[in-house]
Amino acid sequence: MAETFIHPESNPLLAAVLPNSRRDWRLNFMRGIAQDHARIKLENAGIGDLTDSSSGTAAADAAAVAVQAAVFDATSAGGALRTDFNTQIGQIVNDLAVMCDHQNNVRARLGLPRMIWPEGTITTAGTIPAVTKTVTTTNGATSLDYVEGVAVMTSARNNLATVLVGLNEIAAALGEPALTEATLGTADRLTHTLVVLPSAAASATGASSVSKAAADIWFTAMAANIATMALQWNLMFNQGALADLTTAITGDTISNTLAAMTLPVSFVTAGTDCAPKAGFDTAIDLIGNNVADLSLRADLLLARYNLLPLLDYTAVDGTANTALEDHLHNLTEVTGTTVCVEDATGIARCTAIRNAIASLAEKVRLLAPYFGAIPLTDSTGGTASSTIGIIGTATATGVSGATGGNESLEGTVVDAFLLACKNAEASIYSKLNEFTGTESGSGFVTKPLHVVAGLETH
């Protein structure tokens, strides 16, 4: 009996994933099959993770690496010690050599040209050694010459850009998302060859030097990009590689419904009943840190399914990592000349927090179907956006809580808001951990073929 071909437009299941790709669905589907076979080939070859000991802070995307733009006078102080700089450049060289070597294990199997690195020591294949991100400060003739230091930093940044291009070529062959080429380096796209980095000379007198501050920023940015590329590699070749987030939050209630987060309003004191400025700002800062943690994890998961990320999560005034911090939700009420939180800036910070949590909840809702999970219901009252805005570093100068321009926020209302924040943070945290698999056993291993094929419609 002859086979019957069903066009996707007549099949509701296929039509659901192909509404925007009807003209190119055959090409996309065949590309997806080829990518799926490439993935299986690499799995059979046992291509492993990179062990990242770089000490860099991995992010959801690559970032700029700034090179010092003007001469620094280190005649008396503040210069970068030349010997430290050269030693740490050697660490960068070794890190990039490890990454090139690991890439070549894949590139040869995908028909991609080999990465070429003329120098670097690979102590253990697949293990990225540590980078020291700070140099010793010095002055005078032991400081790093500006011209030579900038030349070496620029060449090293170009090598980083070349390794990033190599990683993105592998990602494209496998249907994986690419990192943004944001390092500011110039990549060798033709021969994929890294250049030799010479030993930089010292400044004659220190008058024309690289500063310690600029060198520290540069090494920190290089290490961060190396860690980010290692993370991207591990997500491609072991897509369950994300360990659970951890939390120190206590006194919370986890739910699939994020409860209303009622904003405080301007309040005139009637006694010892205002929210304290110091305690309020500390709590909001810690919530900002947690929002940054949750945003980074959400972005890494969103990228796996070609879903739009939360843009500029780094705009949150917090430090992103994988450990949520506890914060108070029962502040000691106060009254007095300058100890109460000022109303307008306090309300603004609360509004920014509520909107950030609503934005996170929306992204988690989009992810839930990919893991067979119950989505979150957002009743916070916040406005969801694709960008988490700036939460702010502190409220205005403390006030007395009295009428006439010294209004504050009521302590009990602020406490209720902070508790609602804590419950929402814990609920989003729990859901993201459910996605990565440790809690529920539903961890992701490979993406659906229609996503690999580039047919996802989100």
C-alpha positions in Angstrom: 0.0 0.0 0.0 1.4 3.4 -1.0 2.4 5.7 1.8 0.2 8.8 2.3 2.1 12.1 2.9 0.3 14.4 5.4 1.1 18.1 4.8 1.8 19.8 8.1 -0.9 22.4 7.4 -3.6 19.7 7.5 -2.3 18.2 10.7 -3.2 20.1 13.8 -0.3 18.8 15.8 2.3 19.7 13.2 0.5 22.9 12.4 0.8 23.9 16.1 4.6 24.1 15.8 4.9 25.2 12.2 2.6 28.3 11.8 5.4 30.7 11.0 7.6 28.3 9.0 5.2 26.8 6.4 7.4 27.7 3.4 10.6 26.3 4.9 9.3 23.5 7.0 10.9 20.7 4.9 14.3 22.4 5.0 14.1 23.1 8.7 12.9 19.6 9.5 15.8 18.0 7.5 18.2 20.4 9.2 16.8 19.2 12.5 17.3 15.6 11.6 20.9 16.3 10.5 21.6 18.1 13.8 20.0 15.3 15.8 22.3 12.7 14.0 25.3 14.9 14.8 24.3 15.0 18.4 24.0 11.2 18.6 27.4 10.9 16.9 29.0 13.1 19.5 27.2 11.2 22.3 28.6 7.9 21.0 32.0 9.4 21.0 31.7 10.2 24.7 32.5 13.9 24.4 32.6 15.1 27.9 32.1 18.3 30.0 34.8 20.8 30.6 35.9 21.1 34.2 36.1 24.8 34.8 38.6 25.9 37.5 39.1 29.3 35.9 37.6 31.1 38.9 35.6 33.2 36.5 32.0 34.0 37.1 29.9 32.5 34.4 27.0 34.5 32.9 24.2 33.8 30.5 26.2 35.4 27.7 29.6 36.7 26.7 30.6 40.2 27.7 33.0 43.0 26.7 36.6 42.8 27.8 37.9 46.4 28.2 41.5 47.2 27.5 43.0 50.3 29.2 42.4 53.3 26.9 45.0 55.8 28.2 48.4 55.9 29.7 48.7 55.6 33.5 51.4 57.3 35.4 52.8 54.8 37.9 55.8 56.7 38.9 54.8 56.7 42.5 52.0 54.1 42.8 49.1 52.2 41.2 50.9 50.4 38.4 50.4 46.7 37.5 53.4 44.5 38.4 54.9 43.3 35.1 55.9 39.9 36.4 52.5 39.2 37.7 50.9 40.3 34.5 53.1 37.9 32.4 52.4 35.0 34.7 48.7 35.5 34.5 48.8 35.9 30.7 50.3 32.4 30.7 47.3 31.2 32.6 44.9 32.7 30.0 47.0 31.0 27.2 46.7 27.6 29.0 42.9 28.0 29.4 42.4 28.8 25.8 44.6 25.9 24.7 42.4 23.5 26.8 39.3 24.9 25.2 40.7 24.6 21.6 41.8 21.0 22.3 38.4 20.1 23.6 36.7 21.8 20.6 38.8 19.8 18.2 37.4 16.6 19.6 34.1 17.8 18.2 35.1 19.8 15.2 36.8 16.8 13.6 33.6 14.8 13.8 31.5 17.6 12.4 33.7 18.4 9.5 34.7 21.8 10.9 38.3 23.1 10.6 40.6 22.5 13.5 41.4 25.2 16.0 45.2 26.0 16.0 47.0 27.2 19.1 50.8 27.7 18.9 51.4 27.8 22.6 49.9 26.7 26.0 50.3 23.8 28.4 47.4 21.3 28.8 48.0 19.6 32.1 44.8 17.7 32.1 42.6 17.5 29.0 39.2 19.0 29.5 40.2 20.9 32.7 40.5 24.6 32.5 43.1 25.8 35.1 42.8 28.7 37.4 43.2 32.4 36.4 44.5 34.8 39.0 42.2 37.8 38.5 44.3 40.4 40.3 47.9 41.7 39.9 50.2 43.1 42.6 50.4 46.9 42.6 53.7 48.5 42.1 55.4 51.7 40.9 58.3 52.8 38.8 60.4 50.5 36.6 58.7 47.3 37.8 55.4 48.4 36.4 54.0 47.1 33.1 54.7 49.2 30.1 51.6 50.7 28.6 52.2 50.1 24.9 53.4 46.5 25.4 50.7 45.7 28.0 47.9 46.9 25.8 49.3 45.0 22.8 49.3 41.8 24.7 45.8 42.3 26.2 44.5 43.1 22.8 46.0 40.0 21.2 44.8 37.8 24.1 41.3 39.3 23.7 41.4 38.5 20.0 42.4 34.9 20.8 39.4 34.7 23.2 37.1 36.0 20.4 38.5 33.2 18.0 37.7 30.5 20.6 34.2 32.0 21.0 33.7 31.8 17.3 34.8 28.2 17.3 32.3 27.4 20.1 29.5 29.1 18.2 30.3 27.2 15.0 29.8 24.0 17.0 26.6 25.3 18.5 25.2 26.1 15.0 26.0 22.6 13.8 24.1 21.2 16.7 21.1 23.6 16.5 22.1 25.2 19.8 22.0 28.9 20.7 25.1 30.9 20.2 26.8 33.3 22.6 26.9 36.9 21.5 30.3 37.9 20.1 30.5 40.8 22.6 34.1 40.5 23.8 35.3 43.4 21.5 38.0 41.1 20.2 38.7 40.4 16.5 38.4 36.7 15.7 40.3 34.8 13.1 37.4 33.3 11.2 39.5 32.0 8.3 42.2 29.8 9.9 41.0 29.7 13.5 44.5 30.3 14.7 45.5 31.9 18.0 48.5 34.2 18.0 51.5 33.9 20.2 51.5 36.3 23.2 54.9 37.8 23.9 56.3 38.6 27.3 55.5 42.2 28.0 58.3 44.5 29.1 58.4 46.9 32.1 58.0 50.6 31.9 61.3 52.5 32.0 60.2 54.9 34.8 56.5 54.0 35.4 55.4 57.1 33.7 53.7 55.2 30.9 52.2 52.1 32.5 49.1 49.9 32.7 47.4 50.5 36.1 46.6 47.7 38.5 42.9 48.6 38.4 42.7 48.3 34.6 44.7 45.0 34.7 42.4 43.5 37.4 39.3 44.5 35.4 40.7 42.9 32.3 41.7 39.6 33.9 38.3 39.4 35.7 36.5 39.9 32.4 38.6 37.3 30.6 38.0 34.8 33.3 34.3 35.5 33.3 34.1 34.9 29.5 36.1 31.7 29.8 33.7 30.4 32.5 30.7 31.5 30.4 32.0 29.5 27.4 32.7 26.5 29.6 29.2 26.6 30.9 27.7 26.9 27.4 29.8 23.9 26.4 28.6 21.8 29.3 25.0 22.8 28.5 25.4 21.5 25.0 27.1 18.2 25.9 25.4 17.4 29.2 22.2 19.3 29.2 21.3 18.2 32.7 24.5 19.8 33.9 22.9 22.5 35.9 23.1 21.8 39.6 20.2 22.9 41.8 20.1 26.4 43.2 20.5 26.5 46.9 18.6 28.6 49.4 19.0 30.0 52.9 15.5 31.4 52.8 13.5 30.5 55.9 9.9 31.2 57.0 8.6 30.9 53.5 5.6 29.2 51.9 6.1 27.5 48.5 3.1 27.5 46.2 2.2 27.3 42.5 0.3 30.5 42.9 2.2 33.7 43.7 0.0 35.7 46.1 -0.7 39.3 45.8 2.1 41.7 46.8 0.3 44.8 48.0 2.5 47.9 47.7 2.9 50.1 50.7 1.5 53.6 50.6 2.5 56.9 52.1 2.0 56.8 55.8 2.0 59.3 58.7 3.3 58.0 62.0 1.0 57.7 65.0 3.7 56.2 67.3 6.5 53.7 66.8 5.1 52.2 63.6 7.2 53.1 60.6 9.4 50.8 58.6 13.1 51.5 59.3 15.2 52.9 56.5 18.3 50.7 57.3 16.4 47.4 57.7 14.2 48.1 54.6 17.2 48.9 52.3 19.1 45.8 53.5 16.1 43.5 52.9 15.5 45.0 49.4 19.2 44.6 48.5 19.1 40.9 49.4 15.9 40.4 47.4 17.7 42.1 44.5 20.5 39.5 44.8 18.0 36.7 44.8 16.2 38.1 41.7 19.6 38.2 39.9 20.2 34.5 40.9 16.8 33.4 39.6 17.1 35.5 36.5 20.4 34.0 35.5 19.1 30.4 36.0 15.9 31.2 34.1 17.9 32.6 31.2 20.1 29.5 31.0 16.9 27.3 30.8 15.1 29.6 28.4 18.1 29.4 26.0 17.7 25.6 25.8 14.3 26.0 24.2 15.0 29.1 22.0 12.7 31.2 24.3 13.5 34.9 24.7 15.6 35.6 27.7 15.0 38.2 30.5 17.1 41.0 29.1 19.6 42.9 31.1 19.1 40.9 34.3 22.5 42.4 35.3 20.7 45.7 35.6 19.3 44.4 38.9 21.4 45.8 41.7 22.4 42.4 42.9 25.1 39.8 42.4 24.1 36.7 40.4 25.1 33.3 41.7 23.4 30.0 42.6 22.7 30.6 46.3 19.6 32.5 47.4 20.0 34.6 50.6 17.5 35.0 53.5 16.1 38.4 54.4 14.0 39.7 57.2 10.3 40.1 56.8 9.6 41.4 60.3 11.5 44.7 60.6 11.6 46.5 63.9 9.3 49.5 63.7 10.7 52.9 64.4 9.9 56.6 64.6 12.3 59.5 64.8 14.1 62.3 62.9 15.9 60.3 60.2 15.4 56.6 60.9 12.1 56.0 59.0 12.2 54.9 55.3 11.2 57.7 52.9 7.9 57.0 51.2 8.4 57.8 47.5 11.7 56.0 47.0 10.6 53.1 49.2 7.5 52.6 47.1 9.6 52.8 43.9 11.9 50.1 45.1 8.9 47.9 46.1 7.3 48.5 42.7 10.5 47.5 40.9 10.8 44.3 43.0 7.2 43.3 42.3 7.6 43.9 38.6 10.8 41.8 38.6 9.1 38.9 40.3 6.2 39.1 37.8 8.7 39.0 34.9 10.3 36.0 36.4 7.0 34.3 36.9 6.1 34.8 33.3 9.3 33.2 32.0 8.9 30.3 34.4 5.3 29.9 33.1 6.6 29.6 29.6 9.2 26.9 30.6 6.8 24.7 32.5 5.3 22.8 29.6 8.8 21.7 28.4 9.2 19.8 31.7 5.7 18.6 32.2 5.4 20.8 35.2 2.5 22.8 36.6 3.0 26.4 35.7 3.0 29.2 38.2 0.0 31.5 38.5 1.0 35.1 39.0 -1.3 37.0 41.3 1.4 39.4 42.5 -0.1 42.5 40.7 3.3 43.2 39.1 3.8 44.1 35.5 5.7 41.4 33.6 8.3 42.5 31.1 11.1 41.0 29.0 13.6 43.3 30.9 14.1 43.5 34.6 14.7 47.1 35.5 16.9 48.7 38.0 15.8 48.2 41.6 17.9 51.0 43.0 20.7 50.9 45.6 19.0 52.7 48.5 16.1 54.9 49.5 16.4 58.6 50.1 17.6 60.1 53.4 15.5 58.8 56.3 12.6 60.8 57.5 10.6 61.2 60.8 7.3 59.8 59.5 5.5 63.0 60.3 3.2 64.9 58.0 4.4 67.8 55.8 7.0 66.0 53.5 8.3 63.6 56.0 5.9 60.7 55.3 7.2 57.1 55.6 5.8 53.6 55.1 3.8 51.7 57.7 5.8 48.9 59.3 3.2 46.2 59.2 2.4 46.8 55.5 6.1 46.6 54.6 6.5 43.4 56.6 3.6 41.9 54.6 5.2 42.9 51.4 8.6 41.4 52.3 6.9 38.2 53.4 5.1 38.0 50.0 8.5 38.6 48.3 10.0 35.8 50.3 7.2 33.4 49.4 7.5 34.3 45.7 11.3 33.9 45.6 11.0 30.5 47.3 8.3 29.4 44.9 10.2 30.4 41.8 13.4 28.8 43.2 11.5 25.6 43.8 10.0 25.5 40.3 13.4 26.2 38.6 14.9 23.3 40.6 12.1 21.1 39.5 13.0 21.9 36.0 16.7 21.0 36.4 15.6 17.6 37.7 17.0 16.9 41.1 13.7 17.5 42.9 11.4 15.8 40.5 13.6 13.5 38.4 12.3 15.2 35.3 15.6 16.8 34.3 16.2 17.6 30.7 18.5 15.6 28.5 17.8 16.6 24.9 15.5 19.1 23.3 12.4 18.2 21.3 13.3 17.8 17.6 11.1 20.7 16.5 13.2 23.0 18.8 16.5 21.6 17.5 15.2 22.1 14.0 14.5 25.8 14.6 10.7 25.4 14.4 9.9 26.7 17.9 7.4 29.6 17.6 8.0 31.5 20.8 
